[in-house]
Amino acid sequence: MLQSGSCRFRLEPTVRAPPRPSTALPLLALATLVVASLPALAGPVYQWKDAKGVTHYSDKPPTDRQYQDRRIAPRGEPVPQADAAAGKSVEHPQCTTARKNLEILGSSGPVAQAGEDGKPGQAMDDTQRANQLALAQAAEKAYCAPPAK
């Protein structure tokens, strides 16, 4: 039989150390910053073709043949279009539509708007035509670049 006070093990309340701040979040933030900054560290890229016609890309230009400089656009940065590089302004598709509508609505002939089935409907009266003309003018103002001065 066990007697009181003869037990070898004594139960004591456990004392826990205060929790340490997690290091996972700062490490994740640091890794995200490093990965996000990699495109900024990218240098020039050169392109050329060898004697067999194989295209090569490198960070160092070849010494014995012609090459082209290539620019790699980072994510989120729009790639320049050929027309924009040539000095031509790239026109928004809605601008083209607005200008065509202005031309049609400004003419003296009757104008009918197509229905949902694609077939022309009834000819517009003067009020409808004026409303559509105002909409086309607003669309031109919103989508078209102002004329060069």
Biotite code that builds the C-alpha atoms (Angstrom):
import biotite.structure as struc

atoms = struc.array([
    struc.Atom([0.000, 0.000, 0.000], chain_id="A", res_id=1, res_name="MET", atom_name="CA", element="C"),
    struc.Atom([1.050, 3.512, -0.699], chain_id="A", res_id=2, res_name="LEU", atom_name="CA", element="C"),
    struc.Atom([1.282, 5.860, 2.108], chain_id="A", res_id=3, res_name="GLN", atom_name="CA", element="C"),
    struc.Atom([0.909, 9.526, 1.938], chain_id="A", res_id=4, res_name="SER", atom_name="CA", element="C"),
    struc.Atom([4.223, 11.243, 1.279], chain_id="A", res_id=5, res_name="GLY", atom_name="CA", element="C"),
    struc.Atom([5.932, 8.115, -0.011], chain_id="A", res_id=6, res_name="SER", atom_name="CA", element="C"),
    struc.Atom([5.586, 8.976, -3.690], chain_id="A", res_id=7, res_name="CYS", atom_name="CA", element="C"),
    struc.Atom([8.841, 9.521, -5.514], chain_id="A", res_id=8, res_name="ARG", atom_name="CA", element="C"),
    struc.Atom([7.477, 11.876, -8.161], chain_id="A", res_id=9, res_name="PHE", atom_name="CA", element="C"),
    struc.Atom([6.290, 15.261, -7.353], chain_id="A", res_id=10, res_name="ARG", atom_name="CA", element="C"),
    struc.Atom([3.946, 17.155, -9.615], chain_id="A", res_id=11, res_name="LEU", atom_name="CA", element="C"),
    struc.Atom([4.718, 20.804, -9.986], chain_id="A", res_id=12, res_name="GLU", atom_name="CA", element="C"),
    struc.Atom([3.074, 23.404, -12.176], chain_id="A", res_id=13, res_name="PRO", atom_name="CA", element="C"),
    struc.Atom([4.949, 23.865, -15.419], chain_id="A", res_id=14, res_name="THR", atom_name="CA", element="C"),
    struc.Atom([6.283, 27.259, -16.272], chain_id="A", res_id=15, res_name="VAL", atom_name="CA", element="C"),
    struc.Atom([6.312, 28.061, -19.951], chain_id="A", res_id=16, res_name="ARG", atom_name="CA", element="C"),
    struc.Atom([8.754, 30.419, -21.524], chain_id="A", res_id=17, res_name="ALA", atom_name="CA", element="C"),
    struc.Atom([7.194, 33.451, -23.176], chain_id="A", res_id=18, res_name="PRO", atom_name="CA", element="C"),
    struc.Atom([6.491, 32.778, -26.860], chain_id="A", res_id=19, res_name="PRO", atom_name="CA", element="C"),
    struc.Atom([9.193, 33.920, -29.252], chain_id="A", res_id=20, res_name="ARG", atom_name="CA", element="C"),
    struc.Atom([8.172, 36.115, -32.144], chain_id="A", res_id=21, res_name="PRO", atom_name="CA", element="C"),
    struc.Atom([7.845, 34.126, -35.341], chain_id="A", res_id=22, res_name="SER", atom_name="CA", element="C"),
    struc.Atom([10.638, 34.560, -37.864], chain_id="A", res_id=23, res_name="THR", atom_name="CA", element="C"),
    struc.Atom([8.579, 33.170, -40.729], chain_id="A", res_id=24, res_name="ALA", atom_name="CA", element="C"),
    struc.Atom([6.829, 36.425, -41.613], chain_id="A", res_id=25, res_name="LEU", atom_name="CA", element="C"),
    struc.Atom([9.971, 38.600, -41.838], chain_id="A", res_id=26, res_name="PRO", atom_name="CA", element="C"),
    struc.Atom([11.723, 35.895, -43.888], chain_id="A", res_id=27, res_name="LEU", atom_name="CA", element="C"),
    struc.Atom([8.759, 35.665, -46.247], chain_id="A", res_id=28, res_name="LEU", atom_name="CA", element="C"),
    struc.Atom([8.740, 39.456, -46.664], chain_id="A", res_id=29, res_name="ALA", atom_name="CA", element="C"),
    struc.Atom([12.480, 39.463, -47.378], chain_id="A", res_id=30, res_name="LEU", atom_name="CA", element="C"),
    struc.Atom([12.159, 36.667, -49.948], chain_id="A", res_id=31, res_name="ALA", atom_name="CA", element="C"),
    struc.Atom([9.312, 38.520, -51.672], chain_id="A", res_id=32, res_name="THR", atom_name="CA", element="C"),
    struc.Atom([11.379, 41.708, -51.903], chain_id="A", res_id=33, res_name="LEU", atom_name="CA", element="C"),
    struc.Atom([14.361, 39.838, -53.330], chain_id="A", res_id=34, res_name="VAL", atom_name="CA", element="C"),
    struc.Atom([12.269, 38.096, -55.993], chain_id="A", res_id=35, res_name="VAL", atom_name="CA", element="C"),
    struc.Atom([10.454, 41.324, -56.892], chain_id="A", res_id=36, res_name="ALA", atom_name="CA", element="C"),
    struc.Atom([13.730, 43.197, -57.374], chain_id="A", res_id=37, res_name="SER", atom_name="CA", element="C"),
    struc.Atom([15.342, 40.624, -59.695], chain_id="A", res_id=38, res_name="LEU", atom_name="CA", element="C"),
    struc.Atom([14.067, 42.203, -62.946], chain_id="A", res_id=39, res_name="PRO", atom_name="CA", element="C"),
    struc.Atom([15.637, 45.504, -61.924], chain_id="A", res_id=40, res_name="ALA", atom_name="CA", element="C"),
    struc.Atom([19.009, 43.780, -61.676], chain_id="A", res_id=41, res_name="LEU", atom_name="CA", element="C"),
    struc.Atom([18.764, 42.305, -65.162], chain_id="A", res_id=42, res_name="ALA", atom_name="CA", element="C"),
    struc.Atom([21.344, 43.702, -67.542], chain_id="A", res_id=43, res_name="GLY", atom_name="CA", element="C"),
    struc.Atom([21.329, 44.025, -71.314], chain_id="A", res_id=44, res_name="PRO", atom_name="CA", element="C"),
    struc.Atom([20.553, 41.024, -73.493], chain_id="A", res_id=45, res_name="VAL", atom_name="CA", element="C"),
    struc.Atom([22.184, 40.520, -76.890], chain_id="A", res_id=46, res_name="TYR", atom_name="CA", element="C"),
    struc.Atom([20.837, 38.460, -79.786], chain_id="A", res_id=47, res_name="GLN", atom_name="CA", element="C"),
    struc.Atom([22.733, 37.131, -82.789], chain_id="A", res_id=48, res_name="TRP", atom_name="CA", element="C"),
    struc.Atom([22.776, 34.236, -85.251], chain_id="A", res_id=49, res_name="LYS", atom_name="CA", element="C"),
    struc.Atom([25.716, 31.916, -85.667], chain_id="A", res_id=50, res_name="ASP", atom_name="CA", element="C"),
    struc.Atom([27.056, 30.487, -88.966], chain_id="A", res_id=51, res_name="ALA", atom_name="CA", element="C"),
    struc.Atom([24.418, 27.716, -88.898], chain_id="A", res_id=52, res_name="LYS", atom_name="CA", element="C"),
    struc.Atom([21.573, 30.207, -88.481], chain_id="A", res_id=53, res_name="GLY", atom_name="CA", element="C"),
    struc.Atom([20.887, 29.337, -84.829], chain_id="A", res_id=54, res_name="VAL", atom_name="CA", element="C"),
    struc.Atom([19.715, 32.310, -82.756], chain_id="A", res_id=55, res_name="THR", atom_name="CA", element="C"),
    struc.Atom([21.635, 32.925, -79.529], chain_id="A", res_id=56, res_name="HIS", atom_name="CA", element="C"),
    struc.Atom([20.910, 35.178, -76.542], chain_id="A", res_id=57, res_name="TYR", atom_name="CA", element="C"),
    struc.Atom([23.528, 36.274, -74.026], chain_id="A", res_id=58, res_name="SER", atom_name="CA", element="C"),
    struc.Atom([24.430, 38.975, -71.543], chain_id="A", res_id=59, res_name="ASP", atom_name="CA", element="C"),
    struc.Atom([27.725, 39.510, -73.401], chain_id="A", res_id=60, res_name="LYS", atom_name="CA", element="C"),
    struc.Atom([27.856, 40.592, -77.058], chain_id="A", res_id=61, res_name="PRO", atom_name="CA", element="C"),
    struc.Atom([29.742, 38.429, -79.554], chain_id="A", res_id=62, res_name="PRO", atom_name="CA", element="C"),
    struc.Atom([33.055, 39.815, -80.740], chain_id="A", res_id=63, res_name="THR", atom_name="CA", element="C"),
    struc.Atom([33.074, 38.383, -84.255], chain_id="A", res_id=64, res_name="ASP", atom_name="CA", element="C"),
    struc.Atom([29.561, 39.118, -85.625], chain_id="A", res_id=65, res_name="ARG", atom_name="CA", element="C"),
    struc.Atom([26.760, 41.636, -85.620], chain_id="A", res_id=66, res_name="GLN", atom_name="CA", element="C"),
    struc.Atom([24.214, 41.548, -82.821], chain_id="A", res_id=67, res_name="TYR", atom_name="CA", element="C"),
    struc.Atom([21.053, 43.294, -81.664], chain_id="A", res_id=68, res_name="GLN", atom_name="CA", element="C"),
    struc.Atom([20.369, 44.751, -78.229], chain_id="A", res_id=69, res_name="ASP", atom_name="CA", element="C"),
    struc.Atom([17.204, 43.313, -76.692], chain_id="A", res_id=70, res_name="ARG", atom_name="CA", element="C"),
    struc.Atom([15.270, 44.878, -73.860], chain_id="A", res_id=71, res_name="ARG", atom_name="CA", element="C"),
    struc.Atom([13.403, 42.559, -71.529], chain_id="A", res_id=72, res_name="ILE", atom_name="CA", element="C"),
    struc.Atom([10.369, 44.325, -70.071], chain_id="A", res_id=73, res_name="ALA", atom_name="CA", element="C"),
    struc.Atom([9.733, 43.591, -66.386], chain_id="A", res_id=74, res_name="PRO", atom_name="CA", element="C"),
    struc.Atom([6.330, 42.238, -65.440], chain_id="A", res_id=75, res_name="ARG", atom_name="CA", element="C"),
    struc.Atom([3.606, 44.818, -65.449], chain_id="A", res_id=76, res_name="GLY", atom_name="CA", element="C"),
    struc.Atom([5.474, 47.142, -67.787], chain_id="A", res_id=77, res_name="GLU", atom_name="CA", element="C"),
    struc.Atom([3.865, 47.429, -71.218], chain_id="A", res_id=78, res_name="PRO", atom_name="CA", element="C"),
    struc.Atom([5.948, 46.273, -74.142], chain_id="A", res_id=79, res_name="VAL", atom_name="CA", element="C"),
    struc.Atom([6.519, 49.157, -76.575], chain_id="A", res_id=80, res_name="PRO", atom_name="CA", element="C"),
    struc.Atom([4.768, 48.728, -79.902], chain_id="A", res_id=81, res_name="GLN", atom_name="CA", element="C"),
    struc.Atom([6.534, 49.180, -83.228], chain_id="A", res_id=82, res_name="ALA", atom_name="CA", element="C"),
    struc.Atom([4.297, 52.123, -84.209], chain_id="A", res_id=83, res_name="ASP", atom_name="CA", element="C"),
    struc.Atom([4.959, 53.876, -80.924], chain_id="A", res_id=84, res_name="ALA", atom_name="CA", element="C"),
    struc.Atom([8.705, 53.378, -81.379], chain_id="A", res_id=85, res_name="ALA", atom_name="CA", element="C"),
    struc.Atom([8.485, 54.821, -84.892], chain_id="A", res_id=86, res_name="ALA", atom_name="CA", element="C"),
    struc.Atom([6.934, 58.011, -83.521], chain_id="A", res_id=87, res_name="GLY", atom_name="CA", element="C"),
    struc.Atom([3.385, 57.206, -84.588], chain_id="A", res_id=88, res_name="LYS", atom_name="CA", element="C"),
    struc.Atom([0.693, 57.389, -81.936], chain_id="A", res_id=89, res_name="SER", atom_name="CA", element="C"),
    struc.Atom([-1.199, 54.158, -81.405], chain_id="A", res_id=90, res_name="VAL", atom_name="CA", element="C"),
    struc.Atom([-4.910, 54.860, -81.737], chain_id="A", res_id=91, res_name="GLU", atom_name="CA", element="C"),
    struc.Atom([-7.429, 53.316, -79.354], chain_id="A", res_id=92, res_name="HIS", atom_name="CA", element="C"),
    struc.Atom([-9.989, 51.107, -81.164], chain_id="A", res_id=93, res_name="PRO", atom_name="CA", element="C"),
    struc.Atom([-12.853, 53.076, -79.586], chain_id="A", res_id=94, res_name="GLN", atom_name="CA", element="C"),
    struc.Atom([-11.382, 56.243, -81.104], chain_id="A", res_id=95, res_name="CYS", atom_name="CA", element="C"),
    struc.Atom([-11.718, 54.786, -84.592], chain_id="A", res_id=96, res_name="THR", atom_name="CA", element="C"),
    struc.Atom([-15.340, 53.817, -83.894], chain_id="A", res_id=97, res_name="THR", atom_name="CA", element="C"),
    struc.Atom([-16.160, 57.251, -82.471], chain_id="A", res_id=98, res_name="ALA", atom_name="CA", element="C"),
    struc.Atom([-14.699, 59.040, -85.501], chain_id="A", res_id=99, res_name="ARG", atom_name="CA", element="C"),
    struc.Atom([-16.618, 56.798, -87.923], chain_id="A", res_id=100, res_name="LYS", atom_name="CA", element="C"),
    struc.Atom([-19.828, 57.481, -85.995], chain_id="A", res_id=101, res_name="ASN", atom_name="CA", element="C"),
    struc.Atom([-19.169, 61.234, -86.113], chain_id="A", res_id=102, res_name="LEU", atom_name="CA", element="C"),
    struc.Atom([-18.659, 61.034, -89.867], chain_id="A", res_id=103, res_name="GLU", atom_name="CA", element="C"),
    struc.Atom([-21.889, 59.092, -90.380], chain_id="A", res_id=104, res_name="ILE", atom_name="CA", element="C"),
    struc.Atom([-23.967, 61.228, -88.008], chain_id="A", res_id=105, res_name="LEU", atom_name="CA", element="C"),
    struc.Atom([-22.576, 64.421, -89.563], chain_id="A", res_id=106, res_name="GLY", atom_name="CA", element="C"),
    struc.Atom([-23.685, 63.411, -93.055], chain_id="A", res_id=107, res_name="SER", atom_name="CA", element="C"),
    struc.Atom([-26.980, 64.585, -94.527], chain_id="A", res_id=108, res_name="SER", atom_name="CA", element="C"),
    struc.Atom([-28.399, 61.131, -95.306], chain_id="A", res_id=109, res_name="GLY", atom_name="CA", element="C"),
    struc.Atom([-30.712, 59.093, -93.085], chain_id="A", res_id=110, res_name="PRO", atom_name="CA", element="C"),
    struc.Atom([-29.085, 57.072, -90.289], chain_id="A", res_id=111, res_name="VAL", atom_name="CA", element="C"),
    struc.Atom([-30.503, 53.886, -88.778], chain_id="A", res_id=112, res_name="ALA", atom_name="CA", element="C"),
    struc.Atom([-29.101, 52.037, -85.791], chain_id="A", res_id=113, res_name="GLN", atom_name="CA", element="C"),
    struc.Atom([-28.740, 48.256, -86.063], chain_id="A", res_id=114, res_name="ALA", atom_name="CA", element="C"),
    struc.Atom([-30.934, 46.185, -83.766], chain_id="A", res_id=115, res_name="GLY", atom_name="CA", element="C"),
    struc.Atom([-29.915, 43.182, -81.674], chain_id="A", res_id=116, res_name="GLU", atom_name="CA", element="C"),
    struc.Atom([-30.370, 40.940, -84.713], chain_id="A", res_id=117, res_name="ASP", atom_name="CA", element="C"),
    struc.Atom([-27.878, 43.070, -86.683], chain_id="A", res_id=118, res_name="GLY", atom_name="CA", element="C"),
    struc.Atom([-30.469, 44.318, -89.157], chain_id="A", res_id=119, res_name="LYS", atom_name="CA", element="C"),
    struc.Atom([-30.905, 48.083, -89.586], chain_id="A", res_id=120, res_name="PRO", atom_name="CA", element="C"),
    struc.Atom([-33.858, 49.495, -87.704], chain_id="A", res_id=121, res_name="GLY", atom_name="CA", element="C"),
    struc.Atom([-35.966, 52.571, -88.284], chain_id="A", res_id=122, res_name="GLN", atom_name="CA", element="C"),
    struc.Atom([-34.250, 55.787, -89.355], chain_id="A", res_id=123, res_name="ALA", atom_name="CA", element="C"),
    struc.Atom([-33.349, 58.103, -86.459], chain_id="A", res_id=124, res_name="MET", atom_name="CA", element="C"),
    struc.Atom([-35.328, 61.277, -85.934], chain_id="A", res_id=125, res_name="ASP", atom_name="CA", element="C"),
    struc.Atom([-33.546, 64.592, -85.272], chain_id="A", res_id=126, res_name="ASP", atom_name="CA", element="C"),
    struc.Atom([-33.595, 64.171, -81.464], chain_id="A", res_id=127, res_name="THR", atom_name="CA", element="C"),
    struc.Atom([-32.147, 60.642, -81.591], chain_id="A", res_id=128, res_name="GLN", atom_name="CA", element="C"),
    struc.Atom([-29.530, 61.771, -84.078], chain_id="A", res_id=129, res_name="ARG", atom_name="CA", element="C"),
    struc.Atom([-28.510, 64.715, -81.854], chain_id="A", res_id=130, res_name="ALA", atom_name="CA", element="C"),
    struc.Atom([-28.235, 62.386, -78.830], chain_id="A", res_id=131, res_name="ASN", atom_name="CA", element="C"),
    struc.Atom([-26.073, 59.905, -80.756], chain_id="A", res_id=132, res_name="GLN", atom_name="CA", element="C"),
    struc.Atom([-23.929, 62.758, -82.089], chain_id="A", res_id=133, res_name="LEU", atom_name="CA", element="C"),
    struc.Atom([-23.328, 63.987, -78.516], chain_id="A", res_id=134, res_name="ALA", atom_name="CA", element="C"),
    struc.Atom([-22.360, 60.446, -77.448], chain_id="A", res_id=135, res_name="LEU", atom_name="CA", element="C"),
    struc.Atom([-19.952, 60.097, -80.374], chain_id="A", res_id=136, res_name="ALA", atom_name="CA", element="C"),
    struc.Atom([-18.359, 63.469, -79.551], chain_id="A", res_id=137, res_name="GLN", atom_name="CA", element="C"),
    struc.Atom([-17.918, 62.421, -75.905], chain_id="A", res_id=138, res_name="ALA", atom_name="CA", element="C"),
    struc.Atom([-16.378, 59.108, -77.020], chain_id="A", res_id=139, res_name="ALA", atom_name="CA", element="C"),
    struc.Atom([-13.967, 60.930, -79.333], chain_id="A", res_id=140, res_name="GLU", atom_name="CA", element="C"),
    struc.Atom([-12.943, 63.230, -76.492], chain_id="A", res_id=141, res_name="LYS", atom_name="CA", element="C"),
    struc.Atom([-12.433, 60.261, -74.137], chain_id="A", res_id=142, res_name="ALA", atom_name="CA", element="C"),
    struc.Atom([-10.622, 57.849, -76.470], chain_id="A", res_id=143, res_name="TYR", atom_name="CA", element="C"),
    struc.Atom([-8.812, 59.966, -79.059], chain_id="A", res_id=144, res_name="CYS", atom_name="CA", element="C"),
    struc.Atom([-5.592, 61.868, -78.528], chain_id="A", res_id=145, res_name="ALA", atom_name="CA", element="C"),
    struc.Atom([-5.894, 65.591, -79.145], chain_id="A", res_id=146, res_name="PRO", atom_name="CA", element="C"),
    struc.Atom([-4.599, 66.642, -82.570], chain_id="A", res_id=147, res_name="PRO", atom_name="CA", element="C"),
    struc.Atom([-0.920, 67.589, -82.674], chain_id="A", res_id=148, res_name="ALA", atom_name="CA", element="C"),
    struc.Atom([-0.266, 71.303, -82.768], chain_id="A", res_id=149, res_name="LYS", atom_name="CA", element="C"),
])
